[in-house]
């Protein structure tokens, strides 16, 4: 039940976590003037039964009720202990609230403008009746893609260019062949281009979500039976699928329009100076200082100008503090920082529109904020309690003394490989090895695995679990033995088992981290249990057993 209680703290985010004191006439439980009403418990309990497919019983009712009581106790503790007032928690809660406002704005003021025409739906239906077999060449940017296209036009083969450019060994060896696909199964930009090509035709470079592609359609299969009745039957699915496909492009177009309307002008030198100091800025943000000290040489103190006004250095830094970790990871160059500022300016404009439309006053939004904020507080509080726990040294040592024979290094093997697609070639290589040819030289000449091949086939030291179905052959071979050729996923592999190291027992110091990782979850769980038990002791909890037992729950309709 311990894990059950802990998971309950983050389960069913959209279920209301609090009830008004005015409803206490029909309460199920309460403490210190905080009450859980019959309606609140019924909603939570029936939702839990639906999610878990468990059968209603008295014990389960009390388990769920205790979870709800624990949540309310934790929320009170978070408030009275000052946890909620911590700057980092306030920042998280503000971001959560802002995200709810943004979601509501897009769902109610932007997304309804996304339209799907009958012509688009019929084209989607036509595509759903067509399967395309294609291959492609990939590049990370438009310049490299253009160079690839020029090489194709000059007579270089798809196969050669794929082998030279793909890091993926399968695509490198099969000429960039991605197989068959149909409507809605691949990147929309890739799909739109592919469906406009004839068999054998090669596209110009096109931008996709992950880079640039040059596409060649190899084969086309079309279902000739297309009826109006079938189209009407699939109309709802087609509309939803099209909206899903168009949504990212639609939102991008909307934000691009906002950006154009803002007419942003940057102080480029200042942005570049900020980029040079970005590591320091990130460190100070991590320490809770949201307006860090920076040294700027630029005479102007304005970072950017727009129709919404000017951003001075403090405002710009405050805006940067709103970025989340994944967004920070995207900032690798000064150009990326310019893009980040543009995104933040767009967000500020949308936030201005949210204020103008009084979205925060909408009852639906206020309820969502209340519910999601409560869940976020619980999640952060529980995580803080867990993170504060360490496994004691005497517990680590006791575990080591009891289980030291089980804590060992795995057997590892020093391996080199040669991988080819042709079994005849594989046997020819074996004969060359027997004749005295150098394994590393043969790997460089013949292996299709570019990374290992460039190093003479050398893979380094590997554990048995890394070899898959080749493991037994490798572990049973003698050191210095050549193994193969062995068939492995349409390839032929020759292995040189160069050396091996047997398993050995780890010392206490070597195994300390391993033991800590093993014991920490249970230690954290026990610490949380003690924490919530102490809070319960300080609360005057009352449970209306009569109401708990008499509550009738109809799981089919979700009502009593």
C-alpha positions as CSV (number, residue, x, y, z in Angstrom):
1,X,0.0,0.0,0.0
2,X,3.0,2.4,0.4
3,X,3.6,2.7,-3.3
4,X,-0.2,3.0,-3.8
5,X,-0.4,6.0,-1.5
6,X,2.6,7.7,-3.1
7,X,1.3,7.3,-6.6
8,X,-2.0,8.7,-5.5
9,X,-0.5,12.1,-5.0
10,X,-0.1,12.6,-8.8
11,X,-3.0,10.5,-10.1
12,X,-5.9,11.9,-12.0
13,X,-4.6,15.5,-12.4
14,X,-8.0,16.9,-13.6
15,X,-10.0,15.6,-10.6
16,X,-10.8,18.3,-8.1
17,X,-8.6,18.1,-5.0
18,X,-10.5,20.4,-2.7
19,X,-14.0,20.9,-1.5
20,X,-15.7,23.9,0.0
21,X,-16.4,24.1,3.7
22,X,-20.0,25.1,2.9
23,X,-20.7,21.5,1.7
24,X,-19.7,19.9,5.0
25,X,-23.3,18.8,5.7
26,X,-22.7,15.6,3.7
27,X,-19.1,15.0,4.5
28,X,-17.1,11.7,4.2
29,X,-14.1,12.9,6.2
30,X,-12.3,16.0,7.4
31,X,-9.6,17.5,9.6
32,X,-9.1,20.9,11.2
33,X,-12.1,22.4,9.4
34,X,-11.2,20.9,6.0
35,X,-13.8,18.5,4.6
36,X,-14.1,15.9,1.9
37,X,-17.8,15.8,0.7
38,X,-19.7,12.8,-0.5
39,X,-19.7,14.2,-4.0
40,X,-16.0,14.8,-4.1
41,X,-15.2,11.3,-2.8
42,X,-17.8,9.7,-5.2
43,X,-16.2,11.5,-8.2
44,X,-12.7,10.5,-7.2
45,X,-13.6,7.0,-6.3
46,X,-15.6,6.2,-9.4
47,X,-12.9,7.6,-11.6
48,X,-10.3,5.5,-9.8
49,X,-12.5,2.3,-10.3
50,X,-12.7,3.1,-14.0
51,X,-9.0,3.6,-14.4
52,X,-7.9,0.5,-12.5
53,X,-10.9,-1.8,-13.4
54,X,-11.1,-2.8,-9.7
55,X,-14.3,-3.9,-8.0
56,X,-15.9,-1.7,-5.4
57,X,-15.3,-2.9,-1.8
58,X,-15.1,-1.3,1.6
59,X,-11.3,-1.7,2.0
60,X,-10.7,0.1,-1.3
61,X,-13.0,2.9,-0.3
62,X,-11.0,3.6,2.8
63,X,-7.7,3.3,0.9
64,X,-8.8,6.0,-1.6
65,X,-10.3,8.1,1.2
66,X,-7.0,8.0,3.0
67,X,-5.2,9.2,-0.1
68,X,-7.5,12.2,-0.4
69,X,-7.0,13.0,3.3
70,X,-3.2,12.7,2.9
71,X,-3.4,15.1,-0.1
72,X,-5.3,17.7,1.9
73,X,-2.9,17.3,4.8
74,X,0.1,17.8,2.5
75,X,-1.5,20.8,0.8
76,X,-2.0,22.4,4.3
77,X,1.6,21.6,5.2
78,X,2.9,23.1,1.9
79,X,1.1,26.3,2.8
80,X,1.8,26.6,6.5
81,X,5.5,25.5,6.3
82,X,6.4,28.1,3.7
83,X,7.1,25.5,1.0
84,X,4.7,27.2,-1.5
85,X,6.4,30.6,-0.8
86,X,9.8,29.4,-2.0
87,X,10.8,31.4,-5.1
88,X,11.5,28.3,-7.2
89,X,8.1,26.9,-6.3
90,X,6.4,30.2,-7.0
91,X,8.1,30.3,-10.4
92,X,6.9,26.8,-11.2
93,X,3.4,27.5,-10.2
94,X,3.3,30.8,-12.2
95,X,4.6,28.9,-15.3
96,X,1.9,26.2,-14.7
97,X,-0.8,28.9,-14.5
98,X,0.5,30.7,-17.6
99,X,0.5,27.4,-19.5
100,X,-3.2,26.8,-18.6
101,X,-4.0,30.3,-19.8
102,X,-2.1,29.7,-23.1
103,X,-3.8,26.4,-23.7
104,X,-7.2,28.0,-23.2
105,X,-6.4,30.9,-25.5
106,X,-5.2,28.6,-28.3
107,X,-8.1,26.2,-27.9
108,X,-10.8,28.9,-27.9
109,X,-9.3,31.7,-30.1
110,X,-6.7,30.2,-32.4
111,X,-7.6,26.5,-33.1
112,X,-11.2,27.2,-34.2
113,X,-9.7,29.1,-37.2
114,X,-8.1,25.9,-38.4
115,X,-10.4,24.8,-41.3
116,X,-10.4,21.7,-43.4
117,X,-12.0,21.9,-46.8
118,X,-13.8,19.1,-48.7
119,X,-11.1,19.2,-51.4
120,X,-8.4,18.6,-48.8
121,X,-10.4,15.7,-47.3
122,X,-10.9,14.1,-50.7
123,X,-7.2,14.4,-51.5
124,X,-6.4,12.8,-48.1
125,X,-8.9,10.0,-48.9
126,X,-7.2,9.5,-52.3
127,X,-3.8,9.3,-50.6
128,X,-5.1,6.8,-48.1
129,X,-5.8,4.5,-51.1
130,X,-2.2,4.8,-52.3
131,X,1.0,3.2,-51.0
132,X,4.4,4.6,-51.9
133,X,7.8,2.9,-51.8
134,X,10.5,5.5,-51.5
135,X,14.1,6.2,-50.6
136,X,15.7,9.5,-49.6
137,X,19.0,11.3,-48.9
138,X,19.2,13.3,-45.7
139,X,21.0,16.5,-44.8
140,X,21.0,18.6,-41.7
141,X,20.8,21.9,-43.5
142,X,19.8,23.4,-46.9
143,X,23.4,23.9,-48.1
144,X,24.4,20.2,-47.6
145,X,21.1,19.2,-49.2
146,X,21.8,21.3,-52.3
147,X,25.2,19.8,-52.6
148,X,23.7,16.3,-52.5
149,X,21.3,17.2,-55.2
150,X,24.1,18.6,-57.4
151,X,26.0,15.4,-57.0
152,X,22.9,13.4,-58.0
153,X,22.5,15.6,-61.1
154,X,26.2,15.1,-61.9
155,X,25.6,11.3,-62.1
156,X,26.5,10.1,-58.5
157,X,24.2,7.2,-57.5
158,X,21.7,7.2,-54.7
159,X,23.4,4.2,-53.2
160,X,26.9,5.8,-53.0
161,X,25.6,9.1,-51.6
162,X,23.5,7.2,-49.0
163,X,26.5,5.1,-48.0
164,X,28.6,8.3,-47.6
165,X,26.0,10.4,-45.7
166,X,23.8,8.2,-43.5
167,X,25.1,7.4,-40.0
168,X,22.3,4.8,-39.7
169,X,23.9,1.5,-41.0
170,X,20.7,0.2,-42.4
171,X,20.0,3.3,-44.5
172,X,23.7,3.6,-45.4
173,X,23.6,0.0,-46.8
174,X,20.2,0.0,-48.5
175,X,20.5,3.3,-50.4
176,X,18.3,5.3,-48.1
177,X,15.3,3.0,-48.6
178,X,12.6,3.7,-46.1
179,X,10.1,1.1,-47.4
180,X,6.4,1.5,-48.0
181,X,4.2,4.2,-46.4
182,X,0.7,5.6,-46.9
183,X,-1.3,8.6,-45.8
184,X,-0.5,10.0,-42.3
185,X,2.4,7.6,-41.7
186,X,5.3,9.9,-42.3
187,X,6.4,13.6,-41.9
188,X,3.7,15.8,-43.6
189,X,6.2,17.7,-45.7
190,X,7.8,14.5,-46.8
191,X,4.4,13.0,-47.6
192,X,3.2,16.0,-49.6
193,X,6.2,15.9,-51.8
194,X,6.2,12.1,-52.3
195,X,2.6,12.0,-53.4
196,X,3.3,14.6,-56.1
197,X,6.1,12.4,-57.7
198,X,5.9,9.7,-60.3
199,X,7.7,6.4,-59.9
200,X,11.4,7.0,-60.5
201,X,11.1,10.7,-60.1
202,X,13.5,12.6,-57.7
203,X,12.5,15.7,-55.8
204,X,14.4,18.8,-55.1
205,X,15.6,19.2,-51.4
206,X,12.6,19.8,-49.1
207,X,12.6,20.9,-45.5
208,X,11.1,18.4,-43.0
209,X,10.8,18.5,-39.2
210,X,14.3,17.0,-38.7
211,X,16.3,18.5,-41.5
212,X,16.2,18.2,-45.3
213,X,15.4,15.3,-47.6
214,X,15.8,14.5,-51.3
215,X,13.1,11.9,-52.2
216,X,12.9,9.3,-55.0
217,X,9.7,7.4,-55.4
218,X,10.5,3.8,-56.4
219,X,7.0,2.2,-56.7
220,X,3.4,3.2,-56.3
221,X,0.5,0.9,-55.5
222,X,-3.1,2.2,-55.8
223,X,-6.3,0.7,-54.7
224,X,-8.6,1.3,-57.7
225,X,-11.8,1.0,-55.8
226,X,-12.7,4.4,-54.4
227,X,-16.4,5.0,-53.7
228,X,-18.4,8.0,-52.4
229,X,-19.9,5.8,-49.8
230,X,-16.5,4.8,-48.4
231,X,-15.4,8.5,-48.4
232,X,-18.5,9.5,-46.4
233,X,-17.9,6.6,-44.0
234,X,-14.4,7.9,-43.3
235,X,-15.2,11.6,-43.3
236,X,-14.9,12.1,-39.6
237,X,-11.6,10.3,-39.3
238,X,-10.2,12.2,-42.3
239,X,-11.2,15.5,-40.8
240,X,-9.5,14.7,-37.5
241,X,-6.4,13.4,-39.2
242,X,-6.1,16.4,-41.4
243,X,-6.5,18.8,-38.5
244,X,-3.8,16.9,-36.6
245,X,-1.5,17.1,-39.7
246,X,-2.2,20.8,-40.3
247,X,-2.0,22.0,-36.7
248,X,1.7,22.5,-36.3
249,X,2.0,24.4,-39.6
250,X,-1.1,26.4,-38.8
251,X,0.2,27.4,-35.3
252,X,3.6,28.3,-36.9
253,X,1.9,30.5,-39.4
254,X,-0.1,32.2,-36.7
255,X,2.9,32.9,-34.5
256,X,4.9,34.1,-37.6
257,X,2.1,36.6,-38.2
258,X,2.3,37.8,-34.6
259,X,6.1,38.1,-35.0
260,X,5.6,40.2,-38.2
261,X,3.1,42.4,-36.5
262,X,5.4,43.1,-33.6
263,X,8.1,44.5,-35.9
264,X,10.9,43.4,-33.6
265,X,14.3,45.2,-33.9
266,X,17.3,43.8,-32.0
267,X,20.4,45.4,-30.5
268,X,22.6,42.7,-32.1
269,X,25.8,43.5,-30.2
270,X,24.0,43.3,-26.8
271,X,22.3,39.9,-27.7
272,X,25.7,38.6,-28.7
273,X,27.2,39.8,-25.4
274,X,24.5,38.1,-23.5
275,X,25.2,34.9,-25.4
276,X,28.8,35.0,-24.3
277,X,27.7,35.2,-20.7
278,X,24.9,32.6,-21.1
279,X,26.7,29.9,-19.0
280,X,26.9,32.3,-16.0
281,X,23.3,33.4,-16.5
282,X,22.1,29.8,-16.5
283,X,24.0,29.0,-13.3
284,X,22.5,32.0,-11.5
285,X,19.0,31.0,-12.7
286,X,19.6,27.5,-11.3
287,X,20.5,29.1,-8.0
288,X,17.3,31.1,-7.9
289,X,18.6,34.5,-9.0
290,X,16.3,35.4,-11.8
291,X,17.9,38.8,-12.5
292,X,21.6,37.9,-12.6
293,X,24.4,40.4,-12.8
294,X,25.9,40.8,-16.4
295,X,28.6,43.0,-17.9
296,X,27.4,44.8,-21.0
297,X,29.7,47.1,-23.1
298,X,27.0,48.3,-25.4
299,X,26.1,52.0,-24.8
300,X,22.4,51.3,-25.5
301,X,20.6,49.5,-22.7
302,X,17.8,48.3,-25.0
303,X,17.9,44.6,-26.0
304,X,15.0,44.8,-28.4
305,X,12.2,47.1,-29.6
306,X,8.7,46.1,-30.7
307,X,5.2,47.5,-30.9
308,X,4.8,46.4,-27.3
309,X,7.6,48.6,-26.1
310,X,11.3,48.2,-25.3
311,X,13.1,45.4,-23.4
312,X,15.9,46.6,-21.2
313,X,18.5,44.2,-19.9
314,X,16.6,43.3,-16.8
315,X,13.4,42.6,-18.7
316,X,15.3,40.5,-21.2
317,X,16.9,38.4,-18.4
318,X,13.6,38.0,-16.6
319,X,12.1,36.7,-19.8
320,X,15.0,34.3,-20.3
321,X,14.3,32.9,-16.8
322,X,10.9,31.6,-18.1
323,X,12.6,29.2,-20.4
324,X,12.4,25.5,-19.5
325,X,15.3,23.0,-19.7
326,X,14.4,21.6,-23.1
327,X,14.3,25.2,-24.5
328,X,17.7,26.0,-22.9
329,X,19.2,23.0,-24.6
330,X,18.2,24.4,-28.0
331,X,20.3,27.5,-27.5
332,X,23.7,26.6,-28.9
333,X,24.6,29.7,-31.0
334,X,23.8,33.4,-30.8
335,X,21.3,32.9,-33.6
336,X,19.5,30.5,-31.3
337,X,19.4,33.2,-28.6
338,X,17.8,35.6,-31.1
339,X,15.2,32.9,-31.9
340,X,14.5,32.4,-28.2
341,X,13.9,36.1,-27.7
342,X,11.5,36.2,-30.6
343,X,9.6,33.3,-29.1
344,X,9.5,35.0,-25.7
345,X,8.2,38.3,-27.4
346,X,5.5,36.3,-29.2
347,X,4.5,34.7,-25.8
348,X,4.4,38.1,-24.2
349,X,2.1,39.4,-26.9
350,X,-0.2,36.4,-26.4
351,X,-0.1,36.9,-22.6
352,X,-1.2,40.5,-23.3
353,X,-4.2,39.2,-25.3
354,X,-5.0,36.8,-22.5
355,X,-5.2,39.7,-20.1
356,X,-7.3,41.8,-22.5
357,X,-9.8,38.9,-22.9
358,X,-9.9,38.3,-19.1
359,X,-9.2,34.6,-19.6
360,X,-8.0,34.3,-16.0
361,X,-11.5,35.2,-14.8
362,X,-13.3,32.4,-16.6
363,X,-14.8,29.9,-14.1
364,X,-13.5,27.0,-16.2
365,X,-10.0,28.4,-16.3
366,X,-10.0,29.3,-12.6
367,X,-11.0,25.7,-11.7
368,X,-8.4,24.3,-13.9
369,X,-5.7,26.5,-12.4
370,X,-6.8,25.5,-8.9
371,X,-6.8,21.8,-9.7
372,X,-3.5,21.7,-11.6
373,X,-1.7,23.9,-9.1
374,X,-2.7,21.6,-6.3
375,X,-1.4,18.6,-8.2
376,X,1.9,20.4,-9.0
377,X,2.3,21.4,-5.3
378,X,1.8,17.8,-4.2
379,X,4.2,16.5,-6.9
380,X,6.9,19.0,-6.0
381,X,6.5,18.5,-2.2
382,X,6.7,14.7,-2.5
383,X,9.8,15.0,-4.7
384,X,11.4,17.4,-2.2
385,X,10.8,14.9,0.6
386,X,12.3,12.1,-1.5
387,X,15.3,14.1,-2.6
388,X,16.2,15.0,0.9
389,X,16.7,11.3,1.8
390,X,20.1,9.5,1.7
391,X,20.9,5.9,2.5
392,X,23.0,5.8,5.7
393,X,26.5,4.4,5.5
394,X,25.9,1.6,8.0
395,X,23.0,0.4,5.8
396,X,25.1,0.4,2.7
397,X,27.9,-1.5,4.5
398,X,25.5,-4.0,6.0
399,X,24.0,-4.8,2.6
400,X,27.4,-5.2,1.1
401,X,28.5,-7.6,3.9
402,X,25.4,-9.7,3.3
403,X,25.4,-9.7,-0.5
404,X,29.1,-9.2,-1.5
405,X,29.2,-12.5,-3.4
406,X,26.5,-11.3,-5.7
407,X,28.1,-7.9,-6.5
408,X,30.5,-8.6,-9.3
409,X,31.6,-7.2,-12.6
410,X,30.3,-9.0,-15.7
411,X,32.5,-10.9,-18.0
412,X,33.7,-8.7,-20.8
413,X,35.2,-9.4,-24.2
414,X,37.4,-7.3,-26.5
415,X,35.8,-7.6,-29.9
416,X,36.4,-6.6,-33.6
417,X,33.9,-7.2,-36.4
418,X,33.5,-7.2,-40.1
419,X,29.9,-6.8,-41.4
420,X,28.9,-7.4,-45.0
421,X,25.6,-8.0,-46.9
422,X,26.8,-10.9,-49.1
423,X,27.4,-14.4,-47.7
424,X,29.8,-15.2,-50.6
425,X,31.9,-12.2,-49.8
426,X,31.8,-13.1,-46.1
427,X,33.3,-16.6,-46.9
428,X,35.9,-15.0,-49.2
429,X,37.0,-12.8,-46.3
430,X,37.3,-15.8,-44.0
431,X,39.6,-17.4,-46.6
432,X,41.7,-14.2,-46.7
433,X,42.0,-14.3,-42.9
434,X,43.1,-17.9,-43.0
435,X,45.7,-17.0,-45.6
436,X,47.2,-14.5,-43.2
437,X,45.5,-11.2,-44.3
438,X,45.2,-8.6,-41.5
439,X,41.7,-8.5,-39.9
440,X,41.8,-4.7,-39.3
441,X,42.8,-4.0,-42.9
442,X,40.0,-6.3,-44.2
443,X,37.5,-4.5,-41.9
444,X,38.5,-1.1,-43.3
445,X,38.1,-2.4,-46.8
446,X,34.9,-4.4,-46.7
447,X,32.8,-3.7,-43.6
448,X,29.6,-1.8,-44.2
449,X,29.6,-0.5,-40.5
450,X,31.4,2.8,-41.0
451,X,32.2,3.6,-37.4
452,X,33.8,0.3,-36.5
453,X,35.2,-0.2,-40.0
454,X,37.2,3.0,-39.8
455,X,38.8,1.6,-36.7
456,X,39.7,-1.8,-38.2
457,X,36.4,-3.3,-37.0
458,X,37.3,-2.6,-33.3
459,X,34.3,-2.4,-31.0
460,X,36.2,-2.3,-27.7
461,X,35.2,-4.1,-24.5
462,X,31.6,-5.4,-24.5
463,X,29.4,-7.3,-22.1
464,X,27.6,-10.5,-23.0
465,X,24.2,-8.7,-23.0
466,X,25.3,-6.5,-25.9
467,X,25.7,-9.4,-28.3
468,X,22.1,-10.6,-28.7
469,X,21.8,-13.9,-30.3
470,X,25.5,-14.0,-31.1
471,X,26.3,-14.1,-27.3
472,X,26.8,-17.8,-26.9
473,X,29.1,-18.1,-29.9
474,X,31.3,-15.3,-28.7
475,X,31.4,-16.4,-25.0
476,X,32.2,-20.0,-25.9
477,X,35.0,-19.1,-28.3
478,X,38.7,-19.0,-27.4
479,X,40.6,-15.7,-27.3
480,X,42.1,-15.0,-30.7
481,X,39.5,-17.1,-32.4
482,X,37.8,-15.9,-35.6
483,X,34.0,-16.6,-35.4
484,X,31.7,-16.7,-38.4
485,X,30.4,-15.8,-40.8
486,X,27.1,-15.6,-38.8
487,X,23.8,-14.5,-40.3
488,X,22.3,-11.6,-38.3
489,X,19.3,-9.6,-39.5
490,X,20.1,-9.9,-43.2
491,X,23.8,-9.3,-42.6
492,X,26.8,-11.5,-42.3
493,X,29.2,-10.9,-39.3
494,X,32.7,-12.1,-38.7
495,X,34.0,-11.6,-35.2
496,X,37.5,-11.5,-33.9
497,X,37.5,-12.4,-30.1
498,X,40.7,-10.5,-29.2
499,X,40.6,-10.9,-25.4
500,X,38.4,-11.4,-22.4
501,X,38.3,-10.4,-18.7
502,X,36.5,-12.8,-16.2
503,X,34.0,-11.6,-13.6
504,X,35.3,-10.4,-10.3
505,X,33.8,-9.4,-7.0
506,X,33.6,-5.6,-6.4
507,X,35.1,-3.9,-3.4
508,X,32.8,-2.0,-1.1
509,X,34.0,1.4,-2.5
510,X,33.4,0.1,-6.1
511,X,29.9,-1.2,-5.3
512,X,28.8,1.7,-3.1
513,X,26.9,3.6,-5.9
514,X,25.3,0.3,-7.1
515,X,24.1,-0.5,-3.6
516,X,22.8,3.0,-3.0
517,X,20.8,3.0,-6.2
518,X,19.2,-0.3,-5.1
519,X,18.4,0.8,-1.6
520,X,17.4,4.4,-2.2
521,X,13.8,3.8,-3.5
522,X,12.7,1.8,-0.5
523,X,14.5,4.3,1.8
524,X,12.7,7.2,0.2
525,X,9.4,5.3,0.5
526,X,9.9,4.7,4.2
527,X,10.9,8.3,4.7
528,X,7.8,9.5,3.0
529,X,5.7,7.1,5.1
530,X,7.2,8.5,8.3
531,X,6.7,12.1,7.0
532,X,3.0,11.7,6.3
533,X,2.5,9.6,9.5
534,X,3.8,12.5,11.6
535,X,1.6,15.0,9.7
536,X,-1.5,12.8,10.3
537,X,-0.7,12.7,14.1
538,X,-0.9,16.5,14.2
539,X,-4.2,16.6,12.4
540,X,-7.6,15.9,14.0
541,X,-8.9,13.5,11.4
542,X,-12.6,12.5,11.5
543,X,-14.2,9.9,9.2
544,X,-17.9,9.4,8.8
545,X,-17.9,5.6,8.7
546,X,-21.6,5.5,8.1
547,X,-21.5,7.6,5.0
548,X,-18.4,5.7,3.7
549,X,-20.2,2.4,4.0
550,X,-23.6,3.4,2.7
551,X,-22.4,5.2,-0.4
552,X,-23.7,3.4,-3.5
553,X,-21.5,3.6,-6.6
554,X,-22.6,2.7,-10.1
555,X,-19.4,2.4,-12.1
556,X,-21.3,2.1,-15.4
557,X,-22.7,5.6,-15.1
558,X,-20.3,7.0,-12.6
559,X,-23.1,8.0,-10.2
560,X,-24.5,6.6,-7.0
